[in-house]
Amino acid sequence: MREPRSRLGARDLLEVGTIGLRTRPLRAVLSAIGVAIGIATLVTVTAVPASSQAALDEHLTALGADLLRADPRAGADGEPIELPREAVGMLQRIGPVDDAATVGNTHAAVRSNELRRYSESGLTALAVRGDLPGVLRMEVSSGRWLDGSDLPTAVLGVDAAERLGLPGVPQRPVTIDLGGTAFTVVGVLDETPLSADLQSAVLVDDAAAQRWLGFDGVPTVAYLTGAEASIEALRPVVAATLSPESAGLVQVSRPSAVLAAKEAARSSFDGLFLALAAVALVIGGIGIANTMFVSVLERRREIGLRRALGAHRGQIRAQFLVEAIVLCAVGGAAGVLLGLLGTAGWSGLQGWPLVVPMATIVLGMAAALVTGALAGLAPSIRAARQSPTAALAAA
């Protein structure tokens, strides 16, 4: 009767499989460094572009990728249709809309008052309803924003302030003449790249415009922000909301060109990620396979001796597979750590947010283990097929 083969337990298999690593620590360290470099490359070329993409997303979003603008077109009589006075509330009730604001032309003449730099400035006085600074990402460079009251106060666009001789809010109150009423200047805006026409405007609260300038409350332009993924779908909804009977006479701006650029950049980055990660993985796999094959060739005497002492082929295969997997696991862990440190350092220097997809870490370790197992499989099978006498004689 044939005797049953002895089997190695998991602990014994791990101990036998790491003999080569423990008896040849320098070779093990050098092999692990090779694996670590490959996995670190894989992690870095995935995480660094992800951080760069996050920074690009933030920048493009700040440029208005989530912004829509609605303007009324002229009807059959040649006059622009009227937007509803309650446009802000109507737009805010649309699900994907985050916020909305409107401006309305008061048709009030703007004149310098105390400074008397111009008898008439040619500037436009606009009545504001809603959080216009929040929607258009406007910043007040001097003074403050309007407080929503019906007091005669005004904020100047950067170009309007320059034309009126007010580069900033002076220490003492300064007024300008709007339609024959003195409005106190309480703030000056910084540049507004998302709506350049506001740079040459004088902005007042809607309530103040109705009280002091006889404004009828009808907005001339509506702005809204929403979820970027829904911006394109929002366009017809916004037009129909503002003018149910004449939706075609409300021109809703397309998502800005930066949104298309953002999607194109994301697609380009995705392709770059995959290409670089594949190259790094192939290079790492070649290095691991070479290291393990050389290791098996150098240890033929050990293989022959173990076979002569009764180790069967499966145990020889398992021994070298375990060694390859342990070696790659150590190198993979070191590579992931190096990749994360490199990504954190580079992102910090560039001022990018640190973005490390969890899939990157999982992919790095999985790539190390799978590649190590595949690299160690062929050499271990070849070694296991040798007879004890042939292995000893070859050594």
Secondary structure by P-SEA (a helix, b strand, c coil): ccccbbbbcaaaaaaaaaaaaaacaaaaaaaaaaaaaaaaaaaaaaaaaaaaaaaaaaaaaaacccbbbbbbccccccbbbbcccaaaaaaaaccccccccccccccbbbbbccccccccccbbbbbbcccccccccccccccccccccccccccccaaaaaaaccccccccbbbbbcccbbbbbcccccccccccccccbbbbcaaaaaaccccccccccccccccccccccaaaaaaaaaccccccccccccccaaaaaaaaaaaaaaaaaaaaaaaaaaaaaaaaaaaaaaaaaacaaaaaaaaaacccaaaaaaaaaaaaaaaaaaaaaaaaaaaaaaaaaaaaaacccbbbbaaaaaaaaaaaaaaaaaaaaaaaaaaaaccaaaaaaac
